[in-house]
């Protein structure tokens, strides 16, 4: 149990640090203008998670945790909308309309499926406010996967710098969405399989460290694409 507590505590610090580095990488690499809403989402994650680590976890204020999560869902939806819009730009107008119709229909069906799949009394041991938050969080988790599945099929794997960045961010979001969905499934199986209570914390830690790894891969990509200072200085000297 002490090992899990240490892993969870380390994850909170590492996660905030990596989110801050990811936002800084967007700024240093000049990617903010290309993906402003994605940058806003990452920046919000850094600010909200830092606030939770410094304030909420010490005082245990549950409404603050729920409020920051709800606002985060809005920023995440805006980031996914931006990625979808950029991916659809490469299609023609007629194909664009058809794809939007398919995605809209998929979103409607997915939202209904997510609501029906989570409309159950699975959190009886929690209070009403906690049950409501966990219900919404699980619904968002299912809906996130259902939305990202068609978006992934829109990826264009070419050498264009813009496409490479959008593809990388989309794959990071999709991989984490699948990871969260698997975590939720395992959490639902814990009481049915008679697994120890520590399994919940283990699942959270594994999913959190996966998010850190995915962000590190995105940071590495943006840093790797930075033009070397020596090359840029030489080019300026030659032009002068």
Secondary structure, 3 states (H helix, E strand, C coil): CHHHHHHHHHHHHHHHHHHHHHHHHHHHCCCCCCCHHHHHHHHHHHHHHHHHHHHHHHHCCHHHHHHHHHHHHHHHHHHHHHHHHHHHCCCCHHHHHHHHHHHHHHHHHHHHHHHHHHCCCCCCCCCHHHHHHHHHHHHHHHHHHHHHHHHHCCCCCCCCHHHHHHHHHHHHHHHHHHHHHHHHHHHHHHHHHCCCCHHHHHHHHHHHHHHHHHHHHHHHHHHHCCCCHHHHHHHHHHHC
